[in-house]
Amino acid sequence: MVDLSTEYMGLQLKNPIIAGSSGLTGSVKKIQEIEKMGAGAVVLKSIFEEEIAYEYSDFLEQESKSGPPQKYFDYDGHKNPIDFYDYIIRDDNLKKYKQLIADSKKSISIPVIASINCCYHSVEWISYAKQLEEAGADALELNMFFLPSNFNRSSEEPEKIYFQVIEQILREVSIPVALKISYYFTDLGPMIQKLSNSGIKALVLFNRFFSPDFDIEKLEVKPSFVFSSPSDIAQSLRWIGIMSQRVNCDLAASTGVHDGEGAIKQILAGAKAVQMVSVFYKNKIEYIQAVSDTIKKWMSAHSYNTLQDFRGLLSQPKTNDPAVFERVQFMKYFN
Ligand SMILES: Cc1cc2nc3c(=O)[nH]c(=O)nc-3n(C[C@H](O)[C@H](O)[C@H](O)COP(=O)(O)O)c2cc1C
């Protein structure tokens, strides 16, 4: 009998298929469907600091049209109105998010991983974490990214922020914490290794980002295609393969896992779990069943009873050709 169960960041999952953070995991109804279709865990849609910032500026603009917000001066003699807007918007978003966590926990039995996404002000994350834990989240996934396009700072500066935030968050919460990262680091392998020693329980390799594209007729910038394709699995497969035997935390694969074969590859590379998003948008949530059926059939055909039986078999140190993970130029193939 094939057993798909896995332990990921200290949580017991009945299988390694995690519905990754997205609009599909932003309501209790959808989360219930995700559980019904057989996912091992769910990462809730992130609470976005960026979103709070945008909402905040919209809110201020609206209010400024209806005259000075005098009433808010009365609320607290020591607060200026800006402070108060900031306070109520943040509070409202957090309240809704905590409700989503609490309702999800009541409605499903698979682990619920809350997610915080921050692109701007690292300090803001810390105050959210404790509240998400109190709302009942089984774990926390931090999605941190600073686009390396600031020409006035050194490469060490944003990297330091990761460790500062992790340290502060780990002081605040006792639930397991995962960090979802990009591959935009000066020295990716050593950085992943250092992060894995920071006390977090898992690293999610890698996030996918919104990117710009061009409309060459209108001469305008437009959003590029949102969803990944199966070939996008290459980056995370390479890095999970290189890192899985060299880290002190679990690794989950994200980006380009579109089917059971993709999930099997990531486990062979050493992943404890896979996070899937784009393919659920394209094929509907029901597709989770097909993914787990493919894994089960493949395991039976290869006489593997548990994921542990084949996890990491094709990781860099264990494979027959470790050099292939380091090869980046196509020369040999063209010659
Ligand atoms: C429509 C959409 C919404 C997303 N929203 C979030 C989010 O709220 N938080 C987050 O950390 N990642 C978010 N992501 C990124 C996904 O969690 C995932 O890391 C990425 O899509 C790569 O996985 P995939 O190739 O299976 O799509 C989103 C992705 C998509 C396509």
The ligand as a Tripos MOL2 file, in Angstrom:
@<TRIPOS>MOLECULE
LIG
   31    33     1     0     0
SMALL
NO_CHARGES

@<TRIPOS>ATOM
      1 C1         -2.8570   34.5860   -9.3330 C.3       1 LIG1
      2 C2         -1.7330   34.3450   -8.3670 C.ar      1 LIG1
      3 C3         -1.8110   34.8750   -7.0980 C.ar      1 LIG1
      4 C4         -0.7630   34.6900   -6.1870 C.ar      1 LIG1
      5 N1         -0.8520   35.2110   -4.9310 N.ar      1 LIG1
      6 C5          0.1590   34.9890   -4.0510 C.ar      1 LIG1
      7 C6          0.0750   35.4670   -2.7210 C.ar      1 LIG1
      8 O1         -0.9130   36.0780   -2.2950 O.2       1 LIG1
      9 N2          1.1310   35.2280   -1.9100 N.ar      1 LIG1
     10 C7          2.2310   34.5260   -2.2990 C.ar      1 LIG1
     11 O2          3.1500   34.3160   -1.4930 O.2       1 LIG1
     12 N3          2.3260   34.0300   -3.5420 N.ar      1 LIG1
     13 C8          1.3280   34.2490   -4.4210 C.ar      1 LIG1
     14 N4          1.4130   33.7510   -5.6870 N.ar      1 LIG1
     15 C9          2.5980   32.9520   -6.0490 C.3       1 LIG1
     16 C10         2.2730   31.4670   -5.8620 C.3       1 LIG1
     17 O3          2.0430   31.1390   -4.5050 O.3       1 LIG1
     18 C11         3.3950   30.5770   -6.3960 C.3       1 LIG1
     19 O4          4.5720   30.7760   -5.6220 O.3       1 LIG1
     20 C12         3.7370   30.8640   -7.8540 C.3       1 LIG1
     21 O5          2.5630   31.0590   -8.6100 O.3       1 LIG1
     22 C13         4.5340   29.7220   -8.4610 C.3       1 LIG1
     23 O6          3.8190   28.5070   -8.4320 O.3       1 LIG1
     24 P1          3.0740   27.9380   -9.7490 P.3       1 LIG1
     25 O7          4.0930   27.7870  -10.8010 O.co2     1 LIG1
     26 O8          2.4700   26.6470   -9.3030 O.co2     1 LIG1
     27 O9          2.0410   28.9420  -10.1240 O.co2     1 LIG1
     28 C14         0.3770   33.9310   -6.5800 C.ar      1 LIG1
     29 C15         0.4210   33.3790   -7.8730 C.ar      1 LIG1
     30 C16        -0.6060   33.5740   -8.7550 C.ar      1 LIG1
     31 C17        -0.5150   32.9770  -10.1160 C.3       1 LIG1
@<TRIPOS>BOND
     1     1     2 1
     2     2     3 ar
     3     2    30 ar
     4     3     4 ar
     5     4     5 ar
     6     4    28 ar
     7     5     6 ar
     8     6     7 ar
     9     6    13 1
    10     7     8 2
    11     7     9 ar
    12     9    10 ar
    13    10    11 2
    14    10    12 ar
    15    12    13 ar
    16    13    14 ar
    17    14    15 1
    18    14    28 ar
    19    15    16 1
    20    16    17 1
    21    16    18 1
    22    18    19 1
    23    18    20 1
    24    20    21 1
    25    20    22 1
    26    22    23 1
    27    23    24 1
    28    24    25 2
    29    24    26 1
    30    24    27 1
    31    28    29 ar
    32    29    30 ar
    33    30    31 1
@<TRIPOS>SUBSTRUCTURE
     1 LIG1         1 GROUP 0 **** ****
